[in-house]
Amino acid sequence: MSTEKPVYEFLATEDNLNYANELSKELELFRKDMHNLFWKNYNSLMDQKIIASEYCSTWKYISFNMRRLLTDYERSSISPAHSDPAKPRLSFNFFQATPETNFHLIYSVNWNKRSSEMNYDGPAMTRLKVKLASYKINIPNEWEFLLGNSYWRIFDAEFLKRIFKETDVFCQEIVDHNWNMFLDFRPEMEQINLEVADISQS
């Protein structure tokens, strides 16, 4: 109580408390608007990046679902363009964690099936694991094959400030960073998906 007492005394006047209440409402609205602005721009820029690339015939961007903006662990994905959903395949994902983490933005490379169902550990997988280790991405569970935190949390003050003041530049910076990660992982992911598809057919 002693630490907060000066703050409480400041708030415990009608004018200050009313002002703080109004400011907290405006802050919450600002955070929601910046949250929406980030994913809207990220979706658009990443989709353009895929379409303009030489990989547009083999990979596609699956947008973050804006209707699930405030839910936990919603994702966007760079996935094989023509894969059979019933067959195993790896995708590269960028998604948000929980509100309690200020919507920490996270990477994963994961199967569309439980990893316990996969019986593949070829040379391409070893190479991919070496690359992912350099990004400090680890193996947490049987759904997310490989997972790691990004630098960014949507509700952190610096993130909100940059989205508001330099929307295009900041979103492009994140898209370019993630695209370079995908390009780094892509050869191994393509080889793994090809080999696993062959195994599942045999």
C-alpha positions in Angstrom: 0.0 0.0 0.0 2.8 2.4 0.9 4.2 2.4 -2.7 0.9 3.1 -4.3 -0.4 5.6 -1.7 0.8 8.8 -3.5 -0.9 7.6 -6.7 -4.1 6.8 -4.8 -4.1 10.2 -3.2 -3.7 11.8 -6.6 -6.6 9.8 -8.0 -8.8 10.2 -5.0 -10.2 13.5 -6.2 -13.2 13.7 -8.4 -11.5 15.6 -11.2 -8.5 13.4 -11.4 -10.5 10.2 -11.1 -12.8 11.2 -13.9 -9.9 12.2 -16.1 -8.1 8.9 -15.4 -11.3 6.9 -16.3 -11.7 8.8 -19.5 -8.0 8.4 -20.4 -8.2 4.6 -19.7 -11.1 4.3 -22.1 -9.2 6.2 -24.8 -6.1 4.1 -24.2 -8.1 0.9 -24.6 -9.6 2.2 -27.9 -6.2 3.3 -29.1 -4.7 -0.1 -28.4 -7.5 -1.9 -30.2 -7.2 0.4 -33.2 -3.5 -0.1 -33.5 -3.9 -3.8 -33.0 -6.3 -3.9 -36.0 -4.1 -1.6 -38.0 -1.1 -3.8 -37.6 -2.7 -7.0 -38.7 -4.6 -5.4 -41.5 -1.4 -3.9 -43.0 0.6 -7.1 -42.3 -1.9 -9.2 -44.2 -1.9 -6.9 -47.1 1.9 -6.5 -47.3 2.7 -10.2 -46.9 0.1 -11.2 -49.5 1.7 -8.7 -51.9 5.1 -10.1 -51.1 4.0 -13.7 -51.9 2.2 -12.7 -55.1 5.2 -10.7 -56.4 7.7 -13.4 -55.6 9.0 -16.3 -57.7 7.4 -18.7 -55.2 3.8 -17.6 -55.8 3.0 -20.8 -57.6 4.2 -23.0 -54.8 3.4 -21.1 -51.7 0.5 -19.0 -50.5 -0.2 -16.6 -47.6 -3.1 -17.4 -45.3 -4.2 -14.2 -43.7 -4.6 -13.5 -40.0 -8.3 -13.8 -39.3 -9.4 -10.2 -38.4 -12.6 -11.5 -36.9 -10.5 -13.2 -34.2 -8.4 -10.2 -33.4 -8.7 -10.3 -29.6 -8.6 -14.1 -29.3 -5.6 -16.1 -28.1 -3.1 -17.7 -30.5 -4.6 -16.6 -33.8 -2.1 -17.0 -36.7 -1.1 -16.2 -40.2 0.7 -18.7 -42.3 2.9 -19.2 -45.4 1.9 -22.6 -46.6 2.3 -24.9 -49.6 -0.1 -23.6 -52.3 -1.4 -26.9 -53.7 -1.0 -29.4 -50.8 -3.7 -31.9 -50.0 -5.0 -31.0 -46.5 -5.1 -34.7 -45.6 -1.4 -35.1 -46.2 1.3 -33.9 -43.8 3.1 -30.7 -44.6 5.1 -28.0 -42.9 4.1 -24.3 -42.9 5.8 -21.2 -41.5 3.6 -19.2 -39.2 3.5 -15.8 -37.5 0.9 -15.4 -34.8 0.0 -13.7 -31.6 -0.1 -15.1 -28.1 -2.4 -14.1 -25.2 -3.5 -10.6 -24.0 -1.7 -11.4 -20.8 1.6 -11.3 -22.8 0.6 -8.0 -24.5 -0.1 -10.1 -27.6 3.5 -11.3 -28.0 4.2 -12.2 -31.6 5.5 -15.7 -32.2 7.0 -17.8 -34.9 6.4 -21.5 -35.6 7.2 -24.1 -38.2 4.6 -26.8 -37.7 2.9 -29.8 -39.2 -0.8 -29.9 -40.0 -0.8 -33.1 -38.0 0.5 -34.1 -34.6 4.3 -34.4 -34.8 3.9 -37.8 -33.0 2.2 -39.1 -36.2 5.2 -38.2 -38.3 7.9 -40.7 -39.0 10.5 -38.5 -40.8 13.9 -37.3 -39.7 15.9 -37.0 -42.9 18.9 -34.8 -43.7 16.6 -31.9 -44.6 15.1 -31.9 -41.1 18.6 -31.8 -39.6 19.5 -28.8 -41.7 16.2 -27.1 -40.8 16.8 -27.6 -37.1 20.3 -26.1 -37.4 18.8 -23.0 -39.1 16.0 -22.7 -36.6 18.4 -23.0 -33.7 20.2 -19.9 -34.9 16.9 -18.0 -34.5 16.6 -19.5 -31.0 13.4 -21.4 -32.0 12.9 -24.6 -30.0 10.6 -27.6 -29.9 7.8 -27.2 -27.3 5.1 -29.7 -28.1 3.6 -32.1 -30.5 1.5 -29.5 -32.4 4.1 -26.8 -32.9 7.0 -28.5 -34.5 9.3 -25.5 -33.8 8.4 -22.3 -32.0 10.0 -19.1 -30.8 9.3 -15.6 -29.7 9.7 -12.6 -32.0 11.0 -9.2 -30.8 7.6 -7.7 -30.8 4.5 -7.4 -28.5 1.5 -5.6 -30.0 0.5 -3.8 -26.8 4.0 -2.7 -25.8 4.3 1.1 -25.8 7.1 1.2 -28.4 5.2 -1.1 -30.8 2.0 1.0 -30.4 3.9 4.2 -31.0 5.6 3.0 -34.1 2.4 1.6 -35.6 0.7 4.9 -35.1 3.5 7.2 -36.2 5.1 5.1 -39.0 2.5 2.5 -40.0 3.8 1.6 -43.5 7.5 1.7 -42.6 7.1 -0.4 -39.4 4.8 -3.0 -40.9 7.1 -3.3 -43.9 10.0 -3.8 -41.6 8.3 -6.7 -39.9 7.1 -8.3 -43.2 10.6 -8.0 -44.7 12.1 -9.6 -41.5 9.7 -12.5 -41.6 10.0 -13.0 -45.4 13.8 -13.3 -45.0 13.2 -16.0 -42.4 10.9 -17.8 -44.7 13.4 -17.7 -47.5 16.0 -19.1 -45.2 13.8 -22.0 -44.2 12.1 -22.6 -47.6 14.5 -25.0 -49.3 14.5 -27.4 -46.3 10.7 -27.1 -45.8 10.1 -27.9 -49.5 12.4 -30.9 -49.4 10.8 -32.2 -46.2 7.3 -31.7 -47.6 8.2 -33.6 -50.8 9.8 -36.5 -48.9 7.1 -36.8 -46.3 4.4 -36.8 -49.1 6.3 -39.7 -50.7 6.5 -41.6 -47.4 2.8 -41.1 -46.8 1.9 -42.5 -50.2 4.1 -45.7 -49.8 
